């Protein structure tokens, strides 16, 4: 138990560094250096988002899943694609800002295509209405990918296709979560997509700082959202 606790404390320090306010170059350097230890670290945190998001998308995405093309945004080392493959999906394109993370993902031979591109820096490097589903797991949170990326996720999704997103429900992320849900509602009110699933998860991952731990639990909450794109005019970012 002592070794595990020591490991958890170390990982908490790493996660804090991932969310700190710093330059784009510094953030990319951090993720490049973290890539080889990333999966071990999130395993210590009992991070469930890729597994739960894949199950959720499979539950709403009917038909021949193996023929559906999925864009994995902020794909990291490819954990979401691994889980999606376990749930019947087989065609993946991946996008991430970190070269180091993409090198790990490439070795898994899950993706037909991988691209390096920063999120929130303009349009995604894909044509409109390319994908049957778009997933972004773990990156929509404070200090990570801005809420302004949502219209781009919609743009590259086919009409009738799904956008699957996750965010954390911990104290430090509540402002971001509210902004994210406000943007989701705005896009729905404009007729661009419709909500098909919201799944609240009590034990999303181990708390990454002492202030997030409560008397009831040392886990933080998380949320999975899935929206279906409507047949609507193109969205311009």
C-alpha positions in Angstrom: 0.0 0.0 0.0 2.8 2.4 0.8 4.3 2.0 -2.7 0.9 2.6 -4.3 0.3 5.7 -2.2 3.7 7.1 -3.2 2.9 6.4 -6.8 -0.4 8.2 -6.5 1.2 11.3 -5.0 3.7 11.4 -7.8 1.0 11.1 -10.4 -1.0 13.9 -8.7 2.1 16.1 -9.2 2.3 15.2 -12.9 -1.4 15.9 -13.5 -1.1 19.3 -11.8 1.7 20.1 -14.2 -0.5 19.1 -17.1 -3.2 21.6 -16.1 -1.0 24.5 -15.1 -1.1 27.8 -17.1 1.9 27.9 -19.4 2.8 28.6 -23.0 1.8 26.3 -25.9 5.4 25.3 -26.4 5.8 24.4 -22.8 2.6 22.3 -22.8 3.7 20.4 -25.9 7.1 19.7 -24.4 5.4 18.4 -21.2 3.2 16.0 -23.1 6.0 14.8 -25.3 8.1 14.0 -22.2 5.1 12.4 -20.4 4.1 10.1 -23.3 6.1 7.1 -22.3 4.7 7.2 -18.7 1.2 8.4 -19.5 -0.6 5.0 -19.5 1.1 3.8 -16.3 0.2 7.1 -14.6 -3.5 7.1 -15.6 -3.7 3.4 -14.6 -2.7 4.5 -11.0 -5.5 7.1 -11.1 -7.9 4.3 -12.2 -8.9 6.6 -15.1 -12.1 5.1 -16.6 -13.0 7.7 -19.3 -11.9 5.8 -22.4 -13.6 2.6 -21.4 -16.9 4.3 -20.4 -17.0 6.6 -23.4 -16.5 3.7 -25.8 -19.4 1.7 -24.1 -21.6 4.8 -24.3 -20.9 5.4 -28.0 -21.4 1.8 -28.8 -24.8 1.9 -27.0 -26.2 4.7 -29.3 -24.3 4.0 -32.6 -26.4 1.4 -34.3 -25.5 -0.6 -37.5 -22.2 -2.1 -38.6 -19.8 -0.4 -36.3 -16.8 -2.0 -38.0 -17.5 0.1 -41.1 -18.0 3.4 -39.3 -15.1 5.9 -39.5 -14.2 7.5 -36.1 -12.1 10.6 -35.5 -10.3 10.4 -32.2 -9.6 14.0 -31.2 -6.8 14.6 -28.7 -6.1 10.9 -29.1 -3.0 10.8 -27.0 -1.5 7.3 -26.8 -4.6 5.7 -28.3 -6.5 4.4 -25.3 -9.9 5.5 -26.6 -9.4 3.7 -29.9 -8.3 0.6 -28.1 -11.6 0.6 -26.1 -13.6 1.4 -29.2 -12.1 -1.5 -31.0 -13.1 -3.7 -28.1 -16.7 -2.5 -28.7 -16.8 -3.3 -32.5 -15.3 -0.2 -34.1 -12.4 -0.7 -36.4 -11.7 2.5 -38.5 -9.9 5.3 -36.8 -8.2 8.6 -37.6 -6.4 10.2 -34.8 -5.4 13.8 -34.0 -3.2 15.2 -31.2 -0.8 18.1 -30.6 1.9 16.0 -29.1 4.4 14.2 -31.3 5.5 12.1 -28.4 1.9 10.9 -27.8 1.3 10.2 -31.5 4.5 8.0 -31.6 3.1 5.8 -28.9 -0.3 5.7 -30.6 1.2 4.8 -34.0 2.9 1.7 -32.5 -0.4 0.2 -31.6 -1.4 0.0 -35.3 -5.0 1.0 -34.6 -5.2 4.1 -36.8 -5.5 4.3 -40.5 -4.3 7.9 -40.2 -2.7 10.1 -37.5 -2.1 13.8 -37.7 -0.4 16.3 -35.5 -2.3 19.5 -34.9 -3.2 21.8 -32.1 -6.8 22.1 -31.0 -8.4 25.5 -30.7 -6.0 27.0 -33.2 -8.4 27.3 -36.1 -10.0 24.6 -38.2 -9.3 20.9 -37.8 -7.3 19.5 -40.7 -10.2 17.5 -42.1 -13.0 18.0 -44.7 -16.5 18.7 -43.5 -18.9 15.8 -42.9 -16.2 13.1 -43.0 -16.8 11.1 -39.9 -19.6 8.8 -38.6 -18.5 9.6 -35.1 -16.1 12.0 -33.4 -14.8 11.4 -29.9 -12.8 13.6 -27.6 -12.0 11.9 -24.3 -10.2 13.6 -21.4 -9.1 16.7 -23.2 -12.2 19.0 -22.6 -11.2 20.5 -19.2 -9.7 23.5 -17.6 -6.2 24.3 -19.0 -6.6 21.8 -21.9 -8.8 22.1 -25.0 -10.9 25.3 -25.2 -14.7 25.1 -25.5 -14.4 26.9 -28.8 -13.5 23.6 -30.5 -17.1 22.3 -30.4 -18.2 23.8 -33.7 -15.2 22.1 -35.4 -16.1 18.7 -33.9 -19.6 19.2 -35.4 -18.3 20.4 -38.8 -16.3 17.2 -39.5 -19.2 14.9 -38.4 -21.6 13.5 -40.9 -25.3 14.5 -40.6 -26.8 11.8 -38.3 -23.3 11.1 -36.9 -22.4 11.3 -33.2 -20.1 13.5 -31.2 -19.0 11.9 -27.9 -17.3 14.1 -25.3 -16.2 13.8 -21.7 -15.3 16.2 -19.0 -14.4 16.1 -15.3 -16.8 17.2 -12.5 -14.2 18.1 -9.9 -14.2 21.4 -8.1 -11.5 23.0 -10.1 -13.2 22.1 -13.4 -16.8 23.3 -12.6 -16.4 26.7 -14.3 -15.2 25.0 -17.5 -17.9 22.4 -17.3 -20.6 25.1 -17.1 -19.1 26.9 -20.1 -18.9 23.6 -22.0 -22.6 22.7 -21.3 -23.7 26.3 -22.2 -22.0 25.9 -25.6 -23.6 22.5 -26.1 -27.0 23.9 -25.3 -26.5 26.9 -27.6 -25.6 24.6 -30.5 -28.7 22.5 -29.8 -30.9 25.5 -29.6 -29.6 26.6 -33.0 -30.6 23.2 -34.4 -27.1 21.9 -35.1 -27.3 18.8 -32.9 -29.5 17.0 -30.4 -28.5 15.5 -27.1 -28.9 11.7 -27.0 -27.0 10.8 -23.9 -25.7 12.3 -20.7 -24.0 9.9 -18.3 -22.9 11.1 -14.9 -20.1 8.9 -13.4 -19.4 9.0 -9.6 -16.0 7.3 -9.7 -14.4 8.8 -12.8 -10.8 8.7 -11.5 -8.8 9.2 -8.3 -8.7 12.8 -7.2 -5.6 14.5 -8.5 -5.2 16.9 -5.6 -5.8 16.8 -1.9 -8.4 19.5 -2.1 -10.6 17.4 -4.3 -10.9 14.6 -1.8 -14.1 14.5 0.4 -15.1 12.5 3.4 -17.3 10.4 1.1 -14.8 9.6 -1.6 -11.3 10.1 -2.9 -12.6 9.9 -6.5 -13.8 12.7 -8.6 -16.9 12.7 -10.8 -17.0 12.8 -14.6 -19.6 13.2 -17.4 -20.1 11.6 -20.8 -22.1 13.6 -23.4 -23.2 12.3 -26.8 -24.9 14.4 -29.4 -26.3 13.5 -32.8 -25.6 16.0 -35.6 -28.7 17.3 -37.4 -29.1 18.1 -41.1 -28.2 21.8 -40.8 -26.2 24.5 -42.5 -22.5 24.2 -42.2 -20.9 25.8 -39.1 -18.1 28.1 -39.7 -15.5 28.4 -36.9 
